[in-house]
């Protein structure tokens, strides 16, 4: 299409100023509207749809919406249908505040399930190889479970929250492991996890990351594979030593208390016997003194009573009795007569 170029006409339009240009623009829209009569309706519908889609948004039950107006934080919206300013004036970032996230250290899960698949360990030696307090090298693999507790701090206070979490978690775990021996690292996993959790939470709060550690899960604590056979032999020897010590202590606890009890029993028995003999001797001495006092008062009567008591005591213990008269030459046995008298008495 040839261009209608008239320098004089252009110079006259230029001298007429902005009024002429506005009039030309109005004429242009009139001609455009005449050629496309339904275009304004389409534009209005398009703007209405765009405004509806850009103003209304939905927040799920496990998240919140962080609203920014021209890049500045304005408010936090809760689950449900919400509204914001359209045309990019306000921007919404949805943050999962109820979901538990996990970061793995020293290993990576390729596929979770009944038979979980993990990435090769050699790729993460820099993470899981640690120096213990007794100058041994240990293998420590763990996982950090956390959730977002403060969406504002999570989005705006730290540039890389995930990277900060990983760096702090590794530093804290190396600190905790470095304070313990290799045997403590292997046997006291729960204690190490709790200590690391508390220290890591303190560091994250100081950095204002806006996340809360729920648990630290110790996956594997052992020694490197090249030294594992020697380490197992050392542990076996230590266990044998402890077993022998326990057996010796068990025998000691059985034999020594029994011997002490028997000795105590013998001592108590001897003390009782001594006390009995002493009391009996004192009683005999007191009885003899009382008897002597009666003897001094009446010698003949006392002597005769003592004689009769002695004879009675002796005769009572004799089953067969023979009475011998000093004038009788032959012995007269009374055994049958005594038995006959007993039968008559019956």
C-alpha positions, 0 to 999 in steps of 0.5 A: 500500500503506497504511503500518502506523504505530503510534507505541507500537510504534515507541517500543518498537522504539526502546527495544530498540536495535541488537539489534532492528535487526540482527534486522530486517535478518536477517529482511529478507534471509531473506524476500528469499532466500525470494522469490529463491532463485538471486540469491546465485549470480548475485551470486557469478558477477557478482563473479567476472567483475568480479574476473577482468576487473579483476585480469588485463590484457595489455600489448602488445609495444610498450608497458609498463604503469604501475601506480598504487595509490590514485593512487601509482606502484607498479611498471612491468609488461612485455609479456604477461599481468599481474595487479593488485588489483581494485575500483579499488585499482590502476590501469594506464596503458599507455604506448607505449615503442617507437612513434615519435611525430611533432609537426609545426611550420609545417604539418599533414598532413591525409592521408598517402599517395602524394599527401600532403595538407597543411593551408593554410600561412596557418593556421600563420604564427606557427610557420614565420615566423622572423627570421634572423641577417641580419634577414631573414624565413624560412619554416622548417617541420620535424617532430620525431620522438620516443619515450617513454624513461621512462614514469614521468617522462612520466606524472608529472613534467610535466603537459602533455608534448606542449605542453612539447615543442612550446614547447621545440621552437619556442624552440630552432628560433628560437634556431638560425635566429636565429644564421644568415643566410637563405642558411645557413638554406636551404642548411645544413638538415642542420646546423640539424636536428642542432644543434636536436636536441641543444639540444632534447634537453638542454632536455627532459632538464632538464625531465624529460619522459621522451622522447628525440628520434630525428630532426628533419626539416626539411621546407621552408626558404625565404623568404615568397612575396611576396619570393621572386621578388626573392630568386631574382633576388638568388641568381641574381646571386650565382650568376653572380658566383660562376660568373665568379669560378670561371671566372677562377680556373680560367683563372688556374690554367691559365695562370699555372702553365704560364707559371711552368713555361715560365719555370722551364724556360727558366731551367734551360736557360740555367743548363745552357747556361752551365754547359756553356760554362763547363766547356768553356772551363775544359777548353779552358784546361786543355788549352791550358796542358798543351799549352803546357807540352809546347811549352816542353819541345820546341818543334819537335816540338810545332809539327810535331805540331800542324801535322800534326794540323791538316792531318789534321783539315782533310783528313778533312773534304775530299771532293775533293783536289788535290795541286799540286807547286810545280815542276809547271806543270800541275795533275795531278788525282788524283781518278780515280786515287783512285777507281780505287784505292778500287775495287781495294781493294774 
